[in-house]
Amino acid sequence: MSSDQHSSAAFFAAVSKDLMQPGEAGLTFDLVAKEAIEVVPACDHCAFSLRTR
């Protein structure tokens, strides 16, 4: 495993651990959006759409 792959795996493991913590949905969306902006090259914003059935 390369250094970049190891760093990515560790980052996603940390994000997963953070998302498993109890909390409000709004806080979870905020965390995912902040992490997406950090991980995805050239990403400057993130949005969510929820569909109800």
Stockholm file with secondary structure:
# STOCKHOLM 1.0

chainA/1-53         MSSDQHSSAAFFAAVSKDLMQPGEAGLTFDLVAKEAIEVVPACDHCAFSLRTR
#=GR chainA/1-53 SS CCHHHHHHHHHHHHHHHHHTSCCCHHHHHHHHHHHHHHHSTTCCCCCCCCCCC
#=GC SS_cons        CCHHHHHHHHHHHHHHHHHTSCCCHHHHHHHHHHHHHHHSTTCCCCCCCCCCC
//
